[in-house]
Amino acid sequence: MRRVNACILLLCAAVALFGQNRQGIIPYDSPLVAELGMVYRELGMALPSDTAPWTEAEFLLMLDRVYNKKERLSPGAKTILAGIRKELKKK
């Protein structure tokens, strides 16, 4: 019986450890935010939210909005977007 209880306790602890929210936070003063802001301005768009910090998931949604208009971007802005994606994949 003790073994069963120990196994259940161990299983619950393992689930709790792996169930943590590990989404990274991107602060408002991050260079990634400044770069994305430049691209948004080039497109004549306002950043969707000033409620920073953002999670990486929220930031990726903002990035996807720009990718949908990728054909209107300058080569420099496309390079910035590629750099942002590369930086996010490192995390």
Backbone as CSV, one residue per row, in Angstrom:
resi,resn,N_x,N_y,N_z,CA_x,CA_y,CA_z,C_x,C_y,C_z
1,MET,0.828,-1.195,0.000,0.000,0.000,0.000,0.872,1.259,0.000
2,ARG,1.948,1.217,0.752,2.840,2.370,0.806,3.460,2.656,-0.554
3,ARG,3.786,1.592,-1.257,4.362,1.761,-2.588,3.379,2.446,-3.531
4,VAL,2.150,2.045,-3.455,1.123,2.643,-4.310,0.970,4.129,-3.990
5,ASN,0.904,4.452,-2.705,0.792,5.866,-2.304,2.010,6.666,-2.755
6,ALA,3.195,6.061,-2.637,4.415,6.752,-3.051,4.412,6.994,-4.562
7,CYS,3.958,6.010,-5.305,3.889,6.157,-6.769,2.888,7.236,-7.165
8,ILE,1.752,7.264,-6.506,0.738,8.279,-6.798,1.271,9.670,-6.465
9,LEU,1.937,9.784,-5.345,2.517,11.064,-4.951,3.585,11.515,-5.948
10,LEU,4.423,10.590,-6.373,5.457,10.897,-7.349,4.852,11.304,-8.690
11,LEU,3.814,10.616,-9.097,3.137,10.940,-10.345,2.513,12.338,-10.287
12,CYS,1.875,12.670,-9.183,1.277,14.002,-9.015,2.340,15.096,-9.042
13,ALA,3.473,14.834,-8.422,4.564,15.819,-8.424,5.109,16.017,-9.835
14,ALA,5.245,14.928,-10.578,5.757,15.024,-11.952,4.787,15.797,-12.839
15,VAL,3.504,15.546,-12.695,2.500,16.263,-13.478,2.529,17.745,-13.147
16,ALA,2.678,18.071,-11.884,2.726,19.470,-11.471,3.950,20.173,-12.046
17,LEU,5.069,19.480,-12.098,6.285,20.086,-12.647,6.175,20.347,-14.146
18,PHE,5.629,19.393,-14.877,5.534,19.533,-16.319,4.325,20.352,-16.747
19,GLY,3.416,20.609,-15.867,2.216,21.363,-16.199,2.371,22.864,-16.012
20,GLN,3.561,23.326,-15.666,3.763,24.753,-15.441,3.667,25.521,-16.748
21,ASN,3.221,26.767,-16.638,3.179,27.649,-17.784,4.579,28.194,-18.006
22,ARG,5.177,27.823,-19.093,6.548,28.225,-19.368,6.627,29.242,-20.500
23,GLN,5.552,29.973,-20.715,5.592,30.976,-21.766,6.484,32.122,-21.348
24,GLY,7.362,32.504,-22.256,8.268,33.606,-21.977,7.541,34.942,-22.022
25,ILE,8.093,35.892,-21.320,7.535,37.233,-21.276,8.432,38.161,-22.080
26,ILE,7.826,38.994,-22.899,8.566,39.990,-23.656,8.219,41.350,-23.079
27,PRO,9.173,42.002,-22.416,8.890,43.298,-21.790,8.749,44.405,-22.823
28,TYR,8.113,45.479,-22.404,7.858,46.594,-23.302,9.149,47.240,-23.791
29,ASP,10.198,47.209,-22.992,11.453,47.845,-23.391,12.391,46.902,-24.155
30,SER,11.877,45.772,-24.602,12.671,44.821,-25.367,12.965,45.378,-26.768
31,PRO,14.160,45.116,-27.297,14.463,45.545,-28.668,13.516,44.913,-29.690
32,LEU,12.999,43.724,-29.374,12.053,43.077,-30.297,10.793,43.920,-30.476
33,VAL,10.326,44.533,-29.399,9.130,45.371,-29.463,9.407,46.614,-30.301
34,ALA,10.583,47.210,-30.112,10.943,48.394,-30.887,11.034,48.065,-32.377
35,GLU,11.622,46.923,-32.698,11.745,46.520,-34.100,10.379,46.244,-34.713
36,LEU,9.535,45.545,-33.976,8.192,45.266,-34.491,7.406,46.569,-34.655
37,GLY,7.611,47.516,-33.749,6.958,48.815,-33.863,7.358,49.549,-35.130
38,MET,8.633,49.442,-35.513,9.087,50.077,-36.762,8.376,49.481,-37.972
39,VAL,8.233,48.171,-37.968,7.562,47.499,-39.088,6.084,47.885,-39.122
40,TYR,5.446,47.934,-37.955,4.045,48.344,-37.889,3.870,49.759,-38.440
41,ARG,4.784,50.657,-38.056,4.688,52.039,-38.543,4.878,52.115,-40.050
42,GLU,5.769,51.290,-40.577,5.973,51.277,-42.031,4.682,50.911,-42.757
43,LEU,3.903,50.029,-42.155,2.633,49.613,-42.752,1.491,50.566,-42.418
44,GLY,1.764,51.568,-41.576,0.703,52.495,-41.174,-0.230,51.900,-40.136
45,MET,0.250,50.919,-39.401,-0.560,50.239,-38.391,-0.100,50.670,-37.006
46,ALA,-1.009,50.665,-36.056,-0.663,50.920,-34.661,-0.463,49.578,-33.970
47,LEU,0.458,49.541,-32.998,0.615,48.304,-32.231,-0.725,47.950,-31.587
48,PRO,-1.114,46.698,-31.613,-2.438,46.314,-31.137,-2.675,46.536,-29.652
49,SER,-1.624,46.607,-28.868,-1.838,46.707,-27.434,-0.658,47.388,-26.767
50,ASP,-0.953,48.271,-25.830,0.101,48.884,-25.025,0.185,48.240,-23.648
51,THR,-0.529,47.164,-23.464,-0.551,46.512,-22.162,0.586,45.503,-22.068
52,ALA,1.791,46.015,-22.033,2.961,45.149,-21.929,3.183,44.805,-20.465
53,PRO,3.867,43.785,-20.127,4.599,42.879,-21.007,3.668,41.885,-21.692
54,TRP,4.146,41.359,-22.804,3.370,40.385,-23.561,3.979,39.000,-23.383
55,THR,3.149,38.005,-23.548,3.682,36.646,-23.613,4.212,36.450,-25.027
56,GLU,5.010,35.420,-25.198,5.521,35.136,-26.537,4.372,34.821,-27.492
57,ALA,3.336,34.169,-26.999,2.180,33.841,-27.846,1.492,35.109,-28.337
58,GLU,1.305,36.083,-27.456,0.690,37.350,-27.867,1.571,38.083,-28.875
59,PHE,2.868,38.059,-28.616,3.803,38.736,-29.509,3.798,38.078,-30.890
60,LEU,3.706,36.756,-30.923,3.651,36.046,-32.206,2.385,36.393,-32.977
61,LEU,1.278,36.609,-32.267,0.050,37.037,-32.951,0.237,38.408,-33.590
62,MET,0.913,39.315,-32.871,1.193,40.635,-33.446,2.111,40.501,-34.661
63,LEU,3.068,39.593,-34.579,3.982,39.358,-35.686,3.246,38.766,-36.887
64,ASP,2.307,37.872,-36.634,1.528,37.264,-37.716,0.685,38.294,-38.468
65,ARG,0.190,39.303,-37.763,-0.580,40.354,-38.439,0.263,41.051,-39.486
66,VAL,1.551,41.227,-39.204,2.456,41.867,-40.151,2.776,40.911,-41.296
67,TYR,2.973,39.635,-40.978,3.288,38.659,-42.027,2.162,38.562,-43.053
68,ASN,0.934,38.817,-42.642,-0.188,38.784,-43.584,-0.103,39.905,-44.607
69,LYS,0.669,40.943,-44.327,0.834,42.073,-45.245,2.270,42.146,-45.756
70,LYS,2.931,41.018,-45.788,4.358,40.941,-46.092,4.714,41.515,-47.468
71,GLU,3.815,41.419,-48.422,4.114,41.901,-49.773,4.275,43.422,-49.825
72,ARG,3.768,44.137,-48.835,3.865,45.601,-48.798,5.117,46.088,-48.075
73,LEU,5.923,45.199,-47.557,7.080,45.586,-46.753,8.319,45.826,-47.606
74,SER,9.171,46.723,-47.121,10.461,46.968,-47.758,11.398,45.802,-47.443
75,PRO,12.468,45.662,-48.208,13.438,44.599,-47.901,14.018,44.716,-46.488
76,GLY,14.229,45.935,-46.020,14.747,46.125,-44.665,13.782,45.621,-43.611
77,ALA,12.499,45.885,-43.805,11.487,45.420,-42.849,11.386,43.900,-42.865
78,LYS,11.538,43.299,-44.037,11.507,41.834,-44.115,12.694,41.232,-43.362
79,THR,13.842,41.911,-43.435,15.019,41.458,-42.698,14.781,41.561,-41.197
80,ILE,14.149,42.652,-40.772,13.821,42.825,-39.351,12.898,41.713,-38.880
81,LEU,11.880,41.405,-39.674,10.942,40.337,-39.295,11.649,38.992,-39.174
82,ALA,12.546,38.707,-40.115,13.294,37.446,-40.055,14.149,37.403,-38.791
83,GLY,14.747,38.534,-38.419,15.550,38.590,-37.200,14.720,38.386,-35.950
84,ILE,13.512,38.955,-35.931,12.623,38.772,-34.787,12.241,37.310,-34.643
85,ARG,11.866,36.681,-35.748,11.505,35.255,-35.706,12.670,34.406,-35.203
86,LYS,13.865,34.716,-35.711,15.054,33.960,-35.321,15.311,34.114,-33.815
87,GLU,15.170,35.334,-33.305,15.387,35.590,-31.892,14.359,34.859,-31.025
88,LEU,13.112,34.822,-31.471,12.071,34.121,-30.706,12.290,32.619,-30.696
89,LYS,12.834,32.084,-31.776,13.075,30.634,-31.823,14.194,30.217,-30.897
90,LYS,15.106,31.156,-30.569,16.202,30.852,-29.645,15.683,30.592,-28.246
91,LYS,14.597,31.245,-27.891,14.080,31.175,-26.511,13.422,29.872,-26.194
